[in-house]
Amino acid sequence: MTQQQATAPLNVEGFLADGFGLRQQLGAYLQLSTAELEQRLPRSTADLAALHPGAFDAEKAGSFYEDTVGTVHLLELAAWHLGSADYIADTLRLQQQFARGQVLDFGGGIGSHALAAAARPEVERVWFVDLNPHNRAFVQRRAEQLGLAAKLTCFRDLDDPALPPRFDTVVCLDVLEHLPDPAGQLEIFASRMNPAAVALLNWYFFKGHNGEYPFHFDAPELVEAFFRTLQLRFLEVFHPHLITTRAYRLMP
């Protein structure tokens, strides 16, 4: 795929059309034929679950996402974004409302939100942070193919000195429930937000009725600490979208 060879514009309608060219890009990155890709996408969730060690050690959660899941996570995320396109599209609509300036996409996965943000004129630069090296490499390649490399850069973690000290927008979607200390992550976000910054956050602290979400943390004390920190550090900003993602600014 050459620069700007997208099948649709990098907006909500473009995402609903083909996920910003996701199938073609992922097949090329993984060196899979169209038929092979279509065979692997439906079973990707089961393939990822098979990598789960059972009792999830909170201290090893980071290394699990960085080292163990490999490219299987790319397939699982792609299947989810393609199969739940309406849900992702609503979060993109919300991002369109708030994203501006220096944008942090924390745990951005396959990059749907990072790419859409980078394409917006109100956004100066997108800083994509994700532990998984395959996610970073794939998103960087997508940005290059879509002509967005000058506005999007990938990093392993927030401690990288190349990152700006403060952000105007923080995007952290479907990530907090995977962290052993989500309250601590909120504190980090608060310390890296400009005074007028907005954070777009959601969470799902639930392992499922039958353990179908083994990667999620749901200990009551962890959840309580999260909500106490959220209420102490952030004030919710109303938006009209009927979705689970919320918008927050720093508590005055």
C-alpha positions in Angstrom: 0.0 0.0 0.0 1.4 3.4 -1.0 1.0 6.6 0.9 -2.6 7.8 1.2 -3.9 4.6 -0.4 -6.9 4.4 2.0 -10.2 3.1 0.7 -12.1 5.7 2.7 -11.3 8.9 4.6 -9.9 8.7 8.1 -13.1 9.7 9.8 -16.1 7.8 11.3 -17.5 6.9 7.9 -14.1 5.7 6.7 -13.8 3.5 9.7 -17.2 2.0 9.2 -16.4 1.4 5.5 -13.2 -0.7 6.0 -11.6 0.0 9.4 -9.2 2.4 7.6 -8.0 -0.4 5.3 -7.4 -2.7 8.3 -7.8 -6.1 6.6 -5.4 -5.3 3.8 -2.9 -3.7 6.1 -3.0 -6.6 8.7 -2.7 -9.3 6.0 0.4 -7.6 4.6 2.0 -7.1 8.0 1.4 -10.7 9.1 2.1 -12.0 5.5 -1.2 -13.8 5.4 -3.3 -14.3 2.4 -6.9 -13.0 2.4 -8.2 -16.5 3.0 -5.7 -17.2 5.8 -6.6 -13.9 7.5 -10.3 -14.6 7.3 -9.8 -18.0 8.8 -7.8 -16.7 11.7 -9.8 -13.6 12.6 -12.9 -15.5 13.9 -10.8 -17.8 16.2 -8.4 -15.0 17.4 -10.3 -14.5 20.7 -10.0 -18.2 21.5 -6.3 -18.2 20.4 -5.6 -15.3 22.8 -7.5 -16.9 25.7 -5.4 -20.0 25.2 -2.3 -18.0 26.1 -3.7 -17.0 29.4 -1.9 -18.7 32.3 -5.0 -19.2 34.4 -4.4 -17.4 37.7 -3.3 -14.0 36.4 -0.3 -12.7 38.4 -0.7 -8.9 38.7 3.0 -8.4 38.9 3.5 -10.2 35.5 0.6 -8.5 33.6 3.0 -6.1 31.9 5.3 -8.8 30.6 2.3 -10.9 29.5 1.1 -8.1 27.2 4.6 -7.2 26.1 6.1 -10.6 25.5 3.5 -13.4 25.5 0.5 -12.3 23.4 2.7 -11.6 20.3 0.8 -11.0 17.0 -2.2 -13.0 18.3 -3.3 -9.8 20.0 -3.2 -7.9 16.7 -5.6 -10.5 15.3 -7.9 -10.4 18.3 -8.0 -6.6 18.3 -8.7 -6.5 14.6 -11.5 -9.0 14.9 -13.0 -6.9 17.7 -12.8 -3.6 15.9 -14.2 -5.0 12.7 -16.9 -7.0 14.4 -17.9 -4.2 16.8 -17.6 -1.4 14.3 -20.6 0.5 15.5 -19.2 0.6 19.1 -15.8 1.8 17.9 -17.4 4.4 15.7 -19.2 5.9 18.6 -15.9 6.3 20.5 -14.4 7.9 17.4 -17.3 10.4 17.3 -16.5 11.3 20.9 -12.9 11.6 20.1 -13.7 14.0 17.3 -15.5 16.2 19.8 -12.6 16.6 22.2 -9.2 15.7 20.6 -6.9 18.6 20.0 -3.2 19.6 20.5 -0.9 16.9 21.9 -2.8 13.6 22.1 -1.8 10.7 24.2 -3.3 7.3 23.1 -2.4 5.0 26.0 -2.7 1.3 25.2 -3.9 2.1 21.7 -3.8 -1.5 20.3 -4.2 -1.5 16.5 -4.4 2.3 16.3 -7.9 3.1 15.1 -8.2 6.0 17.5 -4.6 7.2 17.0 -4.9 7.3 13.3 -8.3 9.1 13.3 -6.9 11.6 15.8 -3.7 12.2 13.7 -5.9 13.0 10.7 -7.7 15.8 12.4 -6.4 19.4 11.9 -7.0 20.3 15.5 -4.5 17.7 16.6 -0.8 18.6 16.5 0.6 15.2 17.2 -0.4 11.8 18.5 1.8 10.0 21.0 0.9 6.3 20.8 2.0 4.2 23.8 1.6 0.4 23.9 3.6 -2.3 25.6 3.2 -4.8 22.7 6.1 -4.3 20.2 3.9 -5.8 17.4 1.2 -3.3 18.1 3.7 -0.4 17.9 5.3 -1.7 14.7 1.9 -2.3 13.0 0.5 1.1 14.0 3.7 2.9 12.8 3.5 1.1 9.5 -0.2 2.0 9.2 0.6 5.6 9.9 3.3 5.6 7.2 1.0 4.0 4.6 -1.8 6.5 5.4 0.5 9.5 5.2 0.3 10.2 8.9 3.9 9.4 10.0 4.8 13.0 10.6 1.9 13.3 13.2 2.1 9.9 15.0 5.0 8.4 16.9 4.9 5.1 18.9 6.5 4.4 22.3 6.7 1.5 24.8 5.8 3.5 27.9 5.1 6.9 29.3 8.6 7.2 30.9 10.2 7.8 27.5 11.9 11.2 27.7 11.0 11.9 24.1 7.3 12.2 25.1 6.0 15.7 26.0 5.6 16.4 29.7 1.9 17.4 29.3 -0.9 16.5 27.0 -4.0 18.3 25.8 -6.0 15.1 25.2 -5.7 11.6 26.8 -7.3 8.6 25.2 -7.4 5.4 27.2 -10.1 3.0 26.0 -10.6 -0.6 27.0 -7.3 -0.6 28.9 -7.8 0.3 32.6 -9.4 -3.1 33.4 -6.2 -4.8 32.2 -4.0 -2.9 34.7 -3.1 -4.1 38.2 -3.2 -0.6 39.5 -5.8 1.5 37.5 -6.0 4.1 40.3 -2.3 4.7 40.0 -2.7 5.1 36.2 -5.3 7.8 36.8 -2.8 9.6 39.0 -0.2 9.4 36.2 -2.7 10.8 33.7 -3.6 13.7 36.0 0.1 14.5 36.4 0.6 14.6 32.6 -2.5 16.6 31.6 -2.5 20.4 30.8 -5.0 22.4 32.9 -7.6 22.5 30.2 -6.9 18.9 29.0 -9.7 16.3 28.5 -9.3 12.6 29.2 -11.5 10.0 27.4 -11.7 6.9 29.5 -13.7 3.7 29.9 -13.3 0.5 31.9 -14.9 -2.9 32.5 -13.8 -4.3 35.8 -15.5 -7.7 35.4 -14.2 -11.1 34.6 -17.6 -12.2 33.2 -20.3 -14.4 34.5 -18.4 -17.5 33.3 -14.9 -16.2 33.4 -15.1 -15.1 29.7 -12.8 -12.1 30.4 -9.9 -13.7 32.2 -7.6 -10.8 31.4 -9.6 -8.3 33.4 -8.9 -7.3 37.0 -12.0 -7.0 39.2 -10.9 -7.2 42.9 -13.3 -5.1 45.0 -10.5 -3.1 46.7 -8.9 -2.3 43.3 -12.2 -1.1 41.9 -13.0 1.0 45.0 -9.5 2.6 44.9 -10.1 3.4 41.2 -13.4 5.2 41.8 -12.1 7.1 44.8 -9.2 8.4 42.7 -11.5 9.2 39.8 -13.8 11.2 42.0 -11.0 13.0 43.7 -8.9 13.9 40.7 -11.4 14.4 37.8 -14.6 16.1 37.0 -16.8 14.6 34.3 -17.6 16.6 31.2 -21.0 15.9 29.7 -21.3 14.6 26.2 -24.4 13.4 24.4 -23.2 10.1 23.1 -24.9 7.0 24.6 -21.8 5.0 25.2 -19.7 3.8 28.2 -16.8 6.1 27.5 -16.7 9.2 29.6 -14.9 12.6 29.2 -13.1 14.1 32.2 -11.1 17.2 33.0 -8.9 17.8 36.0 -10.7 18.7 39.2 -10.3 22.4 39.8 
